[in-house]
Amino acid sequence: MLRFISIILLFCNVVLSCKSNENYFSSKNIDEPSKRIERLKEYYNLKSEIIDTEFEIFDVNYNANRSIPGPTNRDYKIVVLVKPEYIDDWTNEFTITSFPLNYDWVDELIKDNNNFNIYTSPMMYTGVNKELILFEKEGIILIRIKQD
C-alpha cells in the first residue's frame, strides 16, 4: 500500500511540474519594442520610460493557483534601454559594488536586437536578491533578480 501511495505521489508531482511554462515569459517572439515594453510592465515595475527591452522571466509563484504558499523561486533577466536622464531612477535602490558580476546571460537575450550595442565598460550594483549592470553611455541597464 505504501508503495502504491508513493507511486501516485510521484505521478502527481511529475504532472504538476509539467505546468512550469505558465511561469516562464520571454520577449523572444515579440517583434515591436512597444509591445515588449507593455508585456514587461505586467511583471516588473519600470522606474522610468524605456525605449526598448528584452527579457526572460521565470517566477514559480506567478499564476499559481494554490491556497498554500510555496517556496519562492524566481529568475528575472531584464535588459532595458533608457535615455541618460533616467539612469539615476534605476540605480537609486542599489549599492555600487567592486565585485565583478556575471552577465554572460545577456548575449543570448539581446543577440537579435540591434538597439542594444555595448561598447563601454560597465558599472556594477547590487541590491537584495538583485544585480544591476549599467552601461551608462549606451543607456543600457541589465537587471537580474534571482531568488531560490
Secondary structure, DSSP 8 states (H G I E B T S, - for coil): -HHHHHHHHHHHHHHHHGGGGGGEEESTT--SHHHHHHHHHTTS--SS--SEEEEEEEETTTT---SS-----EEEEEEEE--GGGHHHHHTTSEE-SS----THHHHHHTT-TT----S--EEEEETTEEEEEETTTTEEEEEEEE-
